[in-house]
């Protein structure tokens, strides 16, 4: 019987603070496989923590503290994926000075599994993005940017399938339309493809042809808009076979994922954790071999 999942716990957790607030996750024996998804978005070159006088973000963030938290979670559950939803670049002098080298090197040290590309990742031009790729020991997944006539051709993947404890996790990526956000000369001949059409193709491939147990979209489309512009919420409603959308671009902080009904009436989880590396998103899935689906979500701030 095809595996189904249930979400036991979701944590959109601060990457900076002590670990004493985490309660242990318990799971029933019938759920034999446990997968943890960790994610960031819109970190914007924030390497160091915010200072004590930095308003609502005071004493939060920082790559070192995020690394400590991720290491602890991986010790608790080796079946963990670490993903980023784009806008890695731009926002502090580290980017102005190093051009993205430091960001990619640190993400590699943290052992990110994959990231998608945000509009600000073109801020040094497509040539600047390309120049930093040797420092990234992880894949860039972007399904709706056609780079075939650019220097980035062949440097990204349409999708990846990760294996964790016998589970197949399919990941694809969607970027926001660059025209109007990025100077034309910075993205050159990159073509933007319709994200709903691409998502339909990718999810059919991953769920129905590759038989993935879980399908994740890494999105830099944005959570929602007061217009007809495509967003994560609209994408979830307009497609089938996506289980989880990890979002970025709008700097939206969600204490727990939003649940959206897709076009088949099934639940899709949509999550985003603000910006600047202040929070680390966490979603735990437990798999069994029955057709039962149960869910429970909450958020834990680690302070």
C-alpha positions in Angstrom: 0.0 0.0 0.0 1.3 3.5 -0.9 2.8 5.3 2.0 1.0 8.3 3.5 2.3 10.9 5.8 1.1 12.8 8.7 2.5 16.0 10.1 3.1 15.6 13.8 4.7 18.9 14.6 5.8 22.1 13.0 8.3 24.5 14.4 9.1 27.9 13.0 11.9 28.4 15.4 14.5 31.1 16.0 17.9 30.1 14.8 19.6 32.1 17.4 18.7 31.3 20.9 19.3 28.6 23.4 17.8 25.1 23.0 16.2 24.8 26.3 12.7 25.6 24.9 12.5 22.6 22.6 10.3 19.8 23.8 11.1 16.3 22.7 8.9 14.9 19.8 7.2 11.7 20.6 5.6 9.5 18.0 3.5 6.4 18.1 5.1 3.1 17.2 2.9 2.6 14.2 4.5 5.6 12.5 7.8 4.0 11.7 9.6 6.6 9.6 10.3 10.1 10.7 11.4 12.9 8.3 12.4 16.4 9.4 12.4 19.3 6.9 14.3 22.4 8.0 14.2 25.6 5.9 15.2 29.2 5.6 14.3 32.0 3.2 15.4 35.6 2.5 18.5 35.4 4.7 19.9 38.4 2.7 23.6 38.0 3.7 22.9 38.2 7.4 25.9 36.4 8.8 26.1 37.8 12.3 23.3 38.0 14.9 21.3 41.2 15.4 22.6 43.3 18.3 20.8 44.0 21.6 19.4 47.3 20.3 18.0 46.0 17.0 14.3 46.3 17.8 12.1 43.2 17.4 15.1 41.2 16.1 17.4 42.0 19.0 19.8 39.2 19.8 18.3 36.9 17.2 19.8 35.3 14.1 23.3 34.5 13.1 24.8 31.6 11.1 26.7 30.2 14.1 23.6 29.7 16.2 21.7 28.4 13.3 24.4 25.8 12.8 24.2 24.7 16.4 20.5 24.3 16.2 20.7 22.3 13.0 23.4 20.1 14.3 21.2 19.2 17.4 18.2 18.4 15.2 20.2 16.2 12.9 21.6 14.3 16.0 18.0 13.7 17.1 16.9 12.7 13.6 19.5 11.9 10.9 16.6 11.8 8.3 16.7 15.6 7.9 16.7 17.8 4.8 17.8 21.4 5.0 16.5 23.7 2.2 16.5 27.4 1.3 13.8 29.4 -0.7 16.1 32.1 -2.2 17.3 35.6 -1.7 20.5 34.4 -0.2 22.3 37.6 -1.4 22.1 41.3 -0.6 21.5 43.1 2.6 24.8 43.5 4.5 28.4 44.6 3.7 29.4 40.9 3.6 27.7 40.7 0.2 29.1 44.0 -1.0 32.6 42.9 -0.1 32.6 39.1 -0.9 29.9 39.0 -3.6 28.2 36.0 -2.2 31.2 33.8 -1.7 30.9 33.8 2.1 27.1 33.0 2.0 27.6 30.0 -0.2 30.6 28.7 1.8 28.7 29.0 5.1 25.6 27.3 3.6 27.9 24.5 2.5 29.4 24.2 6.0 25.8 23.9 7.3 25.3 21.1 4.7 22.3 22.6 2.9 20.8 20.0 0.6 19.3 22.5 -1.9 18.2 26.0 -2.5 16.2 27.9 -5.1 17.1 31.2 -6.7 15.5 34.5 -5.6 15.4 37.8 -7.5 18.2 39.4 -5.2 20.5 36.6 -6.1 20.9 38.4 -9.5 22.0 41.6 -7.8 25.6 41.2 -9.1 24.2 40.1 -12.4 23.8 36.5 -13.7 27.6 36.5 -14.2 28.1 37.4 -10.5 25.8 34.5 -9.5 27.6 32.1 -11.8 31.0 33.2 -10.4 30.0 32.1 -6.9 28.7 28.7 -7.8 32.0 26.8 -7.1 31.6 27.8 -3.5 28.2 26.0 -3.2 28.3 22.4 -2.2 24.6 22.0 -2.7 22.2 22.0 -5.7 20.2 25.0 -7.0 16.8 23.8 -8.0 14.7 26.1 -10.3 12.2 24.6 -12.6 10.7 27.8 -14.2 13.8 29.7 -15.2 15.0 28.8 -18.7 18.7 29.5 -18.6 19.5 27.8 -21.9 20.8 31.0 -23.6 22.8 32.2 -20.6 26.0 31.3 -18.7 23.8 29.5 -16.1 22.7 26.9 -18.6 23.2 23.5 -17.0 24.0 24.9 -13.6 20.6 24.4 -12.0 18.4 21.4 -11.7 14.7 21.2 -12.5 14.2 18.8 -9.6 16.0 16.5 -7.2 14.9 13.3 -5.5 16.3 12.7 -2.1 16.2 9.3 -0.3 15.8 9.3 3.4 15.2 6.0 5.3 13.7 4.5 2.1 11.4 7.5 1.5 11.5 9.4 -1.8 11.3 13.1 -1.4 10.9 15.1 -4.6 11.9 18.7 -4.6 11.3 21.3 -7.4 11.7 25.1 -7.4 9.9 28.1 -8.7 11.2 31.7 -9.0 9.4 35.0 -9.2 9.0 36.8 -12.5 12.2 38.9 -12.8 11.0 41.6 -15.2 10.2 44.7 -13.1 12.2 43.4 -10.1 15.6 43.0 -11.7 17.4 45.1 -14.3 17.2 43.3 -17.6 20.9 43.4 -18.1 21.3 41.5 -14.8 19.3 38.4 -15.8 20.0 38.8 -19.6 18.2 36.1 -21.6 16.8 34.2 -18.7 13.2 33.2 -19.6 10.4 33.1 -17.0 8.1 30.1 -17.5 4.5 29.9 -16.1 4.9 28.6 -12.6 1.5 26.8 -12.5 2.2 25.0 -15.7 5.7 24.0 -14.6 4.4 22.9 -11.2 1.8 20.8 -12.9 4.4 19.1 -15.0 6.9 18.7 -12.1 4.4 17.3 -9.7 3.0 14.8 -12.2 6.5 13.6 -12.8 7.5 13.4 -9.2 4.3 12.0 -7.7 2.9 9.8 -10.5 6.0 8.8 -12.5 8.7 8.7 -9.8 6.3 7.7 -7.0 7.7 10.1 -4.5 6.3 9.8 -1.0 6.5 13.6 -0.5 6.6 16.4 -3.0 8.1 19.8 -1.9 8.0 23.1 -3.8 10.8 25.5 -3.0 9.1 28.8 -4.0 10.3 32.4 -4.3 6.9 33.5 -5.6 5.7 35.1 -2.4 3.1 34.1 0.1 0.1 36.2 -1.1 -0.8 39.5 -2.9 -3.8 41.8 -3.1 -3.9 41.1 -6.8 -4.0 38.3 -9.3 -0.2 37.8 -9.2 0.7 34.2 -8.6 1.6 33.4 -5.0 2.2 30.3 -2.9 -1.5 30.3 -1.8 -2.7 30.5 -5.4 -0.2 27.9 -6.5 -1.4 25.5 -3.9 -5.1 26.0 -5.0 -4.3 25.7 -8.7 -2.3 22.4 -8.6 -2.3 18.8 -7.5 0.3 16.6 -5.8 2.2 19.2 -3.9 2.5 18.3 -0.2 4.5 21.2 1.1 5.4 24.7 -0.3 8.4 26.3 1.4 8.1 30.0 0.5 10.1 33.2 0.3 10.2 36.7 -1.2 7.4 38.4 0.8 9.3 38.1 4.2 6.1 36.6 5.7 6.5 35.0 9.2 4.1 32.2 9.9 4.0 30.7 13.4 2.7 27.5 11.7 2.0 26.5 8.2 -1.1 27.6 6.4 -3.2 24.7 5.1 -4.7 25.1 1.7 -7.0 22.8 -0.3 -5.6 22.0 -3.7 -7.7 21.5 -6.8 -8.4 17.9 -5.8 -9.6 18.9 -2.3 -6.4 17.6 -0.6 -4.4 19.6 2.0 -1.2 21.5 1.0 1.0 23.0 3.7 2.5 26.4 2.9 5.2 27.8 5.2 7.6 30.8 5.3 9.7 32.1 8.1 10.2 35.8 7.7 13.7 36.9 6.7 17.3 37.6 7.8 17.9 34.1 9.2 16.1 35.0 12.5 13.9 31.9 12.3 14.5 28.3 11.2 11.4 26.5 9.8 10.9 23.0 11.0 8.3 20.5 9.8 8.3 16.8 11.0 6.6 14.1 9.0 5.8 10.7 10.2 5.1 7.9 7.7 3.2 4.7 8.0 2.0 2.0 5.6 -1.7 2.7 6.0 -4.0 5.1 4.3 -4.7 7.1 7.4 -3.7 10.8 7.4 -3.4 12.7 10.7 -2.0 16.1 11.3 -1.1 18.4 14.2 0.8 21.6 13.8 2.3 24.1 16.2 5.3 26.5 16.4 8.1 26.7 19.0 10.1 29.8 19.5 13.6 28.9 20.8 14.7 31.7 23.0 
